[in-house]
């Protein structure tokens, strides 16, 4: 029992444990991303190994390209719309199933179910539901709202909102589950004490629930806005970016420019723009929400 | 406050209506998948003479059997790899306070911001030059690397909150680093491993963009790509398409219903970090 502290061995975690992960990450993410950024300044066509550096030409082309500008706008609009609507509905659903209703467990499982299904599959399902003689129009006719019937995906003004609808339908349950975990971490005593003090339901929500829900709100906003910015599958399956370019996003343009037009340099320049948007949004959101979370706690 | 009141009943009615609205697309999906093509009545009318023919037709025409095997294979192998390498890497990254450790961690976290749209085109060229286009192994390689940042992030967060006494004890007992990781540390990571398993499996299984790039034009398909190809081919025969969609959903829903608790907790809990 002499000098136990001196002979005590600390377990060591050797640095080479990181090697397999680091190799895969470098090969799949790091090197290709760096190459992508470099190619954005070249006339890369995806095939020819002889590249010419063209400076900012791809980016000035982008700035002058109405389709690209429109796609960037659509991407931001979709991301914001999804974030607001999906989290609003998700929160209401969470409050609804975080109650004494008898069907709460059943409804949780039901409402979350779409979130595990393949997005491309749900999008094809909705493409049919929203077609002129699809189920949505049939339902409107059946409940006496026949005058509302229309070609939901064929109308350039509506199509973008249909993309939002499909994403919200699929992932509102995901937001719900995260909000629900936040709600259930709030001690019942706090809530009951406020109720006994005669605090109204709205006030209770705003002053007690909302601040304690801050971590769940942070996670939900992050997930939905980044997911919205990167959106590809749903647009590809629902509208293919159409009608015209009415629903093209940065991701669908990246795909089209590279694989149907062969303009790889231009396409990776768009990907760089996407990366910058994601980075700026992540950093901004992290700063703002972190401050709020700290202020709330 | 803890009683089932009239207001609770009203809430119950509203929530059931909302649930029904959410389930409506699935009703139409099943309703049309069992409907013979000759039946052209309204898609919301219950199908009078259900048939199984669409399912056998879709299964055969879309090559869903082969795609299903590929999807299972790609998901299983890439998730096992990504969990193993990420847990192993997270161990020194969470424990060491050396500068290289912090630098490596930040480098890997950079991957959380880089969208795959940026890396996928240059990587497409590499995969083509390696002659791996059209092979499901290119997908395994891709996911094994792509999912490293997120999975490592989960493991490091969990490990930092875990006391190191057990590893130290194992070390005193003479266990080497690898043995103490394998027999002491990794078993304690089980809760976060379940979360990472669920999130990675769903992400890999559902991915469409990557296999669309790497497998297009080949006879190797994953389920999402097979379904998309089938929709393009049979664009007017929605009864057949709906049968194909339903077949592709069933395995996912079956797993979801069987493991609903761990899956929902995985989505809700892991992200709390």
Interface residues (C-beta under 8 A of the other chain):
Chain A: X8 X9 X10 X11 X12 X13 X14 X15 X17 X18 X19 X20 X21 X22 X24 X25 X27 X28 X29 X30 X31 X32 X33 X35 X36 X37 X39 X46 X93 X96 X97 X99 X100 X101 X102 X103 X104 X106 X107 X108 X109 X110 X111 X112 X113 X114 X115 X116 X117 X118 X119 X120 X121 X122 X124 X125 X126 X128 X129 X133 X134 X135 X138 X139 X142 X169 X173 X174 X177 X178 X180 X181 X192 X195 X215 X219 X223 X229 X230 X232 X233 X236 X237 X250 X251 X254 X255 X258 X259 X264 X267 X268 X271 X272 X274 X275 X278 X279 X282
Chain B: X1 X2 X3 X4 X8 X11 X12 X14 X15 X16 X18 X19 X22 X23 X24 X25 X28 X29 X32 X42 X43 X44 X81 X84 X85 X86 X88 X89 X91 X92 X93 X94 X95 X96 X98 X100 X101 X104 X107 X108 X110 X111 X112 X113 X114 X115 X116 X117 X118 X119 X120 X121 X122 X123 X124 X125 X126 X141 X142 X144 X145 X146 X148 X149 X152 X164 X167 X168 X170 X171 X172 X177 X180 X181 X202 X205 X206 X208 X209 X213 X223 X224 X227 X228 X231 X238 X241 X242 X245 X248 X249 X252 X253 X256 X257 X260 X263 X264 X267 X268 X269 X271 X272
